[in-house]
Amino acid sequence: MPALSRRKFLLSSGAAAMAAMSEPAHAAMGPADKYDLVIKGGDVIDPSQSLRGKRDIGIRWGVVEAVEPDIPAERALRSIDANSRLVMPGLIDLHSHVYPYGSAIGIPPDELVQFQGTTTVVSAGDAGVNNLAALRRFIVGQSRARIYAFVHIANNGLSAFPVAELYNIDNAQVDACAMALAENPDFLLGVKVRMSENVIFKHGLEPLKRGIKACELCGWPARMMVHIGGVETAELMSQILDLLRPGDILTHAYSGAPNIGGAFTNIVQDGKLLPAALAAKQRGVLFDVGHGGGSFDYAVAEVAIPGGCGPDTISSDIHVFSGNTPGMPFLPNVMGKFLAMGFSLEQVVSMATSAPAKIIGRTPKLGTLQVGAPADLAIVDLVEGPVTFVDTRGNKRDGKLQLKPVQTVINGVPFGRPYQSPFSVR
């Protein structure tokens, strides 16, 4: 056998190392090995796998290790009894405001977990170029909930008061925004712009055009998230819709908020769905609920949805103001509103798990309970009985089901009891 040269040895060793790195290490369980945590007896619903039925979920080393009809009790170091409860992938909130201390409206993301069952949240434009690094370093780096973000086209980020961020269009600097996107592709999803008249004043399409330009310059396929609700004119609403690209997100899609003059200028006008809205939907623009404190109107949704503009994702737009409004836009409550509107449980769960996971580019690992995925899950009660839901304009609709969060697990570690010892957030 010819001698192996040093060069060939190094090349072969490098190839072996690369092959080993291509697949994540995952040690098989032996018959005596135990799961770190087992979720017992829950009614599992996972639209990503078309799965619905009673299952036990075994978790080891922070990932889903098994989804089985029964895992013996002696195989679990700890267990959570989910009998008679729904178990679903951890909820993903595509539109939230989770930049406390750096934004006037932000809530600490981990404070939302017990109320929302959210294991992943998206900061919808809280930060601009000027304060993005602080969001990433001081909030994302210290939160158990997973956080992604849309960077605001305005350098100063979202300014709730006394003057909105885009009254001065000079705040929207394309090159700076594109640079932020280019430097943070693992964390950022794209660009956020608020197109309401009370935010952009009389600047028309210019803020949106600048956001799209930043997306196009950054070097990767960044999305726009475009906030509507009370745009300046009826014509401008159609122009906004016509400018959106496939994969861009129209958030507050069912807003009924009026503009400064009191005119209703959103996707339903005079009781009719705008042709531009249907055209946008048909070419692949994504419609997001973004309920919030002023951005969900039954009168708009009940025209738009049968007209072909149903939601792709359900999100909360939760922040310090909206969280105290009668509409109660905590994500499970918003999901309940769509159950009452005739959507199935599978559809509603999909729009808060697998659908947003796909939009943020984190499939197949997030928004699913498949074996090998991070062990992010929500345990909720499906409460049967009369309930009245309220939108953001005071309209009421009756329903028969509510979703009530009970326990949330992120990376295999429960929030609250049973506490893990030693405590770890992995």
N, C-alpha and C positions, 0 to 999 in steps of 0.2 A: 504494500500500500504506500503510495507516494506521501512524502512528508507534507504536512499542512503548513503552508507559509503563514507568517504572522499576519500579513495583509488579508489572506483568505479567512483566517480565524476571526479577525476583527469584523470582517464583512458578514460572515455567517452568524456571529454573535449578535451583531446589530440587527440583522434580519429577524433573528429569533426574538429579540427584545421587542421589536416593533410588532411582531405577530402577537406577542403576549399582551401588549398594550391595546391592541385593537378590540379586544373583548374585555369588559370589566371582570375583575376577579369575583367569583361567587362560589363559596364553598358549599358543597352539597351537605344536607343534613343527614346525620347518622340516626339510627333507630333510638338512641338514648339522648339525642340532643333535644333541647327544649326551645320553644318559641319565647322570645322576650315578652310578647303580648299577644293574646288571642281575643278577638272580638267575637263573642259567642252568641249564636242564635238569632242574629239580625235578619231582617228582610232586606237583602242586598239589592240595590238598584244601581246598575252601571251601564249607561247607554253606550259607552265606548266599546263594550263587549256584547251588547244586546243581552245583558244578564239581568234577570229578575228572579229572585227566589231565596229561600232560607239557606244561608251559608255561614260558616265560621271563617274568619280571616286570621291567618297566622302571620305574625310580623316578627322578623329577626333582623338585627343590625340595621334598623331604620328602613327596611324595604318590605314590600308584600312578599312573603315567602310561600303562602298557600292560600287558596280559596277553595274550601272543601265543604261537603254536606255536614261533616262532623269531625272536629279535632278533639281527641280525648283530653279531658281536663288535666290529666297528669303530664301532658306535653307542654303545658303553659307555665311559665314562671309567674305571670300575672294574667288576669283576664278581666274583661269588661262585659257585663251582661247586657246584651242588646236585644233580648227577647221582646217581641211585639213592637220593636222600633225599626225605622228605616236606617240602613247604613249605605252611604253613598260616597263617592269620591269627595275629597275636600273641595268646597266651593271656591270658584275663581271669580272675583269681582273685577270686571273689566274697567269700571269707572268708579274710582273712590278718591278720597282726598286724605292722604296719610302722611302729611309732612308737618307734624306739630313743631312749634317753635320757629319754623322757617316760613310758615304760612299762617295767615290769620284764621283759616278755616279748617286746618288739618287736625285729624285725630290720630293718636298713636295706633298703629295697625294692630298691635297685640290686644289693645282694649276692645277691638271689634270682634275678636274671635268668638267669645262666648255668646255674643248676640247674633252673629252672622254665620258661624260655621265656616268661615273663610280661612283657607290655608294659603291662598295666594291672592294678593291684591295688586291693582295697577293704579299708580298715582297718575291722575289725569291732568297733567300740565301744571301741577303745583309749583314745580321749579322751572326756571329758565336757565340760560347759560350762566348767569351770575351766581346762582346759588345751587346749582345741580350737584356740585362736588360735596357740599354739606349734606344734602339729602342722601347721597350714596354712602358717605363715610359715617355719618352720625345716626341716621335712621335705619337705612337698609342693613348696615353692618351690625346693628344691635337689636334687631327684631327677629322674633321666631317665625312670624308669618313671612312667606316669600313675597318679595316686592319687585315689580318691574315698573317702568314709567314711560310716559310720553313727555318729552321736554316741550315746554311752551315756546312758541315762536317769539314771544316777548322776552327779552333778556332778563327782566325782573320777575318773570313767572306770573302766577295768578295773583292779582291784586284786587281783593274784594271791595275795598273802600279806602279813602273817600273818592279816589279817582281810579277808574279801571285801567288795566295794563296797556290797552291799545288806543286810548284816546290820543296819545302821541305815537304816531306810526313809526317814529324814529326808534322806538323800543324794539321793533321787529327787525333784527339784523340777520340777514340770510346766511352770510359766511360764518358768523359765530355759531349759529344754530347747526349748520351743516358740520362744522368742526366737532361740536359736542356729540352729534350722532356718530361721526366717524370714530371717535375715541371711545365710545361706550356701546358697541353693538351687542354685548352680552347682557346689558341691563336695560337699554332703551328700546322701545318698539317703534317710535316715530315721533311725530310732531303734533301737538295740540294747539288748536286755535278756537277762541270763542267768537262767534260771528253775530251775536246779538247787538242790536243798536246801542244798548246801554254800555257796551264794552268797546266797540270799534268806532262809535260815533258816526261820522260820515265818510269812512274810508272805503266803503263798498267791498269789492272783491280783493283789494290789495293785501290784507293780512293773509287770506287763504292762498293767494298766489305766491306770497313769500314763503309760506310753510311748505307748499308743494315744491318750490324751487330748492329749499334746503334738503328735502327728502331726495330729490333727484341728484344733488351734488355730493351726497355723503358717501357713496360707493357701495351701498347695500340697499335692498328693497324696503325702505322705511315707509310706514303707513302714515296717513293723516287721520287724526281724530278730530272731527269738526262738530263743535257745540252749536246748536241752533236754539231758537226760542225768542220770539220778538225781534226778528230781523227788521231792518229799516223799511223795506218796501216789499210788496208782493212779488215784484219782478226780481228783486235781488235773491229771494228764496229759490226761484227756479234757476237763476244763474249759478248759485252755489252748488245746487244739485248737478247741474250740467258739467261743472268743473271737477267733480269728484271722480277719482279713478277706481277701477276694480280693486277691491281689497281695502280701500279707505273706509273709515267708520263714521257714520252719521249718528251721533249720540244725542240724547234727548229727542229721539225720532218722533215721539208722540207728544211733544210739548204743545201746550195750548197757550203759552204765555204771550201776552200782547207786547207790541213795541212801545216806544215812549209815547206815541200819540194815541195809544189804545187800540190800534188796528191788529187784527189777527193775521199774521203773515207767515205761518208755518206750512207744513206739507199738506194740510187740509185747509182749504179756504172756501168760504161760503158753502160749507158742507160737502165739498168735493175734493177728492184726492188730486193733487197736482200731477199732470202727465209727466213732468220732469222727475217726480219722485218714483213713479213706476218705472220709468226708463232707467233711472239710476239703479234701482233694485235689480232690474233684469240684466244689467251689464256687470253686476257683481259688487256694487257698493253694499256694505254691511250695515244693517240697521240695529242699533243698540238702544236699550230702553233708557238707561241713565235717569232713573226716577227723580231723585233729589227732592228738594223742597218746593219746586215750582215748575217741574218739567215733565209731568205725566198727566194727560187729560184723557179720561175715558171717551169723551166726545170725538177726539182726534183718533184714538186707537181703534174705536169701533167703526170708523170709516176706512182708515188706512189698511187695517189687517185684512178684512174681507176683499179689499180692493187690490190685494197682491203685495202689500208691503208689510208682511209680518216680521217679527223680531228675529234676528239671528242670535242675539245674546241678551240676557237679562242682567242688568247691573243696577247698583244702588244709588250712585252719586251721593254716598254718605259723607257728611261733614258736620261741623259743629252746629251749623244752623239747620240743615235739613233733618238731622237726627232728632230735633225737638219739634218737628212739625206734625200735624194730625195725620198726614199720609204715612208716617212711620216707614221711611224707605230703607229699613234693614233688609238685606238681601232675601232671607227666607220669606219675609212678609210680602215683598214685591213678587216673588215667585208664586205666593198664594193668590195674588190678584190675577195672575195669568191662568191658574187653575180655575178660578171662578169665571174666567172669560172663555173657558171651553178647551184649553190646552190640556193634553194628558200629562200625568206625572212624569212619564219618560221624557216627553218633550221639554218640560220645564226644567228637569234636572240636567238634561243635555245642554240647554241654553245657559246653564251656570257652571258647567264642568267641562265636558269635552269640546264644546263649540268655542268658548274663549281660549281653551288650551291650544287649539289649532291656530287661532288668530294670533296668539302671542308666540307661536312657533315652538311650543314646548310639548308637542305630542311625539311619541306615545307615552311619555313619562308622567306628565301631570294630567289631571282631569280623568284619571282612570284608577281602577283597582286591580289591574292585571299584575300577574306575578312578575317581580323584578322592578316594579315602579316604586318610587318613594312612598312610604306608608303615610299618605295624607288622606284623611277621611273624616267625614262628619256623621255623627249619630243624631238623628232627629226623631221627634214624635210627629206622626201624622194625625192631627187632632180632628176628629169628625164632630160636626155640630154647626149650628148657624153662626155665621160671622159676617160682619159688615166691613167692607174695605172702602177707604176714602182716597180719592186722587188728590192732586195738588191744587185743584180748583174747587174743591168742596163737593164734587159729585160722589155719590155713594153707589156701590153695587154689593149685592149679597152673594155670599159663597157658602160652601159646606165643608171646606177643608182648610186647615192651617198647618204650616210647618213650624215646629218649635225646636230650636237647637237644644241638645242635651249634653253632648260631649264632642270635642274636636281633638284629633290627633294629627300632629305634624312631625314628619320624619320618624314616626314610630313612638313619639313621646306625647302622652296625653297632656292637654291643658287641664290643670286642676287635678282632682283625685281620680284614680289612685296615683299618688305621686311616685315617681320613679326614684329608686335609690341605688347608686348615687344619682342625683338629678343631672340630666344631660340634655342639651338641645341639639347635639350632633351638628 
